Amino acid sequence: MKRVNKETAVGLKEVGYDVPCKPHYYGPECKAYYKVVSSVNHNKFPLCVSAPDLNEAAEWLRDVKGLHISAQPDINYLPKKWVYELFMLNGTEWSLGDSHSTYDTHDIALAAGISRAVDILKERTNGK
């Protein structure tokens, strides 16, 4: 399974991601990628950033933050292209918009949706 990139991993840490996982980035610049033997919440350490796989990140965003990411085929393209949509599951909002872009694979669309979801959470936390 593909992992979130380091920029998204840092963003997840900023919005409270705390699920133990084996892979993580380490160091002041998060340049190195490591995988340890057991799952740990690496985000509790100042120089570490947990690197969950895409499904783990999407599940946490849905179950903990109430933000669902749906990656689906774009029906407007004959060659297979993918898009994402974001949904807030709080009862007062529903759709937060879609990708405005197409992606070559489901995983790339899901990763883009996760990144956008993290940006939305950061904007709401910072009051922007």
C-alpha positions as CSV (number, residue, x, y, z in Angstrom):
1,M,0.0,0.0,0.0
2,K,1.2,3.5,-0.8
3,R,2.1,5.8,2.0
4,V,1.3,9.5,2.4
5,N,4.2,11.8,1.3
6,K,6.2,13.6,3.9
7,E,4.4,16.9,3.4
8,T,1.0,15.3,4.0
9,A,2.5,13.3,6.9
10,V,3.7,16.6,8.6
11,G,0.2,18.0,8.0
12,L,-1.5,15.0,9.5
13,K,0.7,15.4,12.6
14,E,-0.3,19.1,12.8
15,V,-4.0,18.2,12.8
16,G,-3.6,15.5,15.5
17,Y,-2.9,12.2,13.7
18,D,-2.0,9.8,16.5
19,V,-2.4,6.3,15.2
20,P,0.6,3.9,15.7
21,C,2.2,2.7,12.6
22,K,5.6,1.3,11.6
23,P,6.9,3.7,8.9
24,H,7.9,7.2,9.7
25,Y,10.1,10.1,8.6
26,Y,12.9,11.1,10.9
27,G,15.2,14.1,11.4
28,P,14.9,17.9,11.5
29,E,14.0,18.0,7.8
30,C,12.1,14.7,7.7
31,K,14.5,13.6,5.0
32,A,14.9,9.9,6.0
33,Y,12.2,7.3,5.8
34,Y,12.3,4.4,8.3
35,K,10.2,1.3,9.0
36,V,10.5,-0.2,12.5
37,V,9.5,-3.6,13.8
38,S,6.5,-2.5,15.9
39,S,3.8,0.1,15.4
40,V,4.4,3.3,17.4
41,N,2.8,6.7,17.4
42,H,5.9,8.5,16.0
43,N,4.1,11.8,16.1
44,K,4.7,12.1,19.9
45,F,8.4,12.5,19.2
46,P,9.6,15.9,18.1
47,L,11.9,14.7,15.3
48,C,9.6,12.0,14.0
49,V,6.5,12.0,11.7
50,S,4.3,9.0,11.3
51,A,3.9,7.9,7.7
52,P,0.6,6.0,7.5
53,D,-0.6,4.3,4.3
54,L,-3.3,6.1,2.3
55,N,-6.2,4.0,3.6
56,E,-5.1,4.4,7.2
57,A,-4.9,8.2,6.8
58,A,-8.3,8.3,5.0
59,E,-9.9,6.1,7.7
60,W,-8.6,8.4,10.5
61,L,-9.8,11.5,8.7
62,R,-13.3,9.9,8.4
63,D,-13.6,8.3,11.8
64,V,-11.9,11.0,14.0
65,K,-12.3,14.2,12.0
66,G,-15.5,13.4,10.2
67,L,-14.1,14.2,6.8
68,H,-14.7,11.5,4.2
69,I,-12.6,11.3,1.0
70,S,-14.2,9.5,-2.0
71,A,-11.8,8.6,-4.9
72,Q,-13.8,7.5,-7.9
73,P,-13.6,7.2,-11.7
74,D,-14.3,10.3,-13.6
75,I,-17.2,9.4,-15.9
76,N,-16.3,12.3,-18.3
77,Y,-13.2,10.6,-19.5
78,L,-13.0,7.4,-21.7
79,P,-9.4,6.6,-20.7
80,K,-9.5,5.8,-17.1
81,K,-9.0,8.9,-15.0
82,W,-9.8,9.4,-11.3
83,V,-11.2,12.3,-9.2
84,Y,-11.9,12.8,-5.5
85,E,-14.7,14.4,-3.5
86,L,-14.6,15.6,0.1
87,F,-17.6,15.2,2.5
88,M,-17.9,16.6,6.0
89,L,-19.9,14.2,8.1
90,N,-21.1,16.6,10.8
91,G,-24.8,16.9,9.9
92,T,-24.7,20.6,8.9
93,E,-22.3,20.5,5.9
94,W,-22.1,17.9,3.2
95,S,-19.9,18.3,0.2
96,L,-16.7,20.3,0.6
97,G,-16.0,20.2,-3.1
98,D,-14.1,18.0,-5.5
99,S,-10.7,17.8,-7.1
100,H,-11.1,20.1,-10.2
101,S,-8.3,17.8,-11.6
102,T,-8.1,14.3,-12.9
103,Y,-5.5,11.7,-11.8
104,D,-4.1,8.7,-13.5
105,T,-4.7,6.2,-10.6
106,H,-7.0,5.8,-7.6
107,D,-4.1,6.1,-5.2
108,I,-3.0,9.4,-6.7
109,A,-6.5,10.8,-6.4
110,L,-6.9,9.5,-2.8
111,A,-3.5,11.0,-1.9
112,A,-4.6,14.4,-3.4
113,G,-7.9,14.2,-1.5
114,I,-6.1,13.5,1.8
115,S,-3.7,16.4,1.2
116,R,-6.7,18.7,0.6
117,A,-8.6,17.4,3.6
118,V,-5.5,18.2,5.8
119,D,-5.3,21.7,4.3
120,I,-9.0,22.3,5.1
121,L,-8.6,21.1,8.7
122,K,-5.5,23.3,9.2
123,E,-7.4,26.3,7.7
124,R,-10.3,25.7,10.1
125,T,-8.0,25.3,13.1
126,N,-6.2,28.5,12.3
127,G,-9.4,30.4,11.8
128,K,-8.8,31.2,8.1
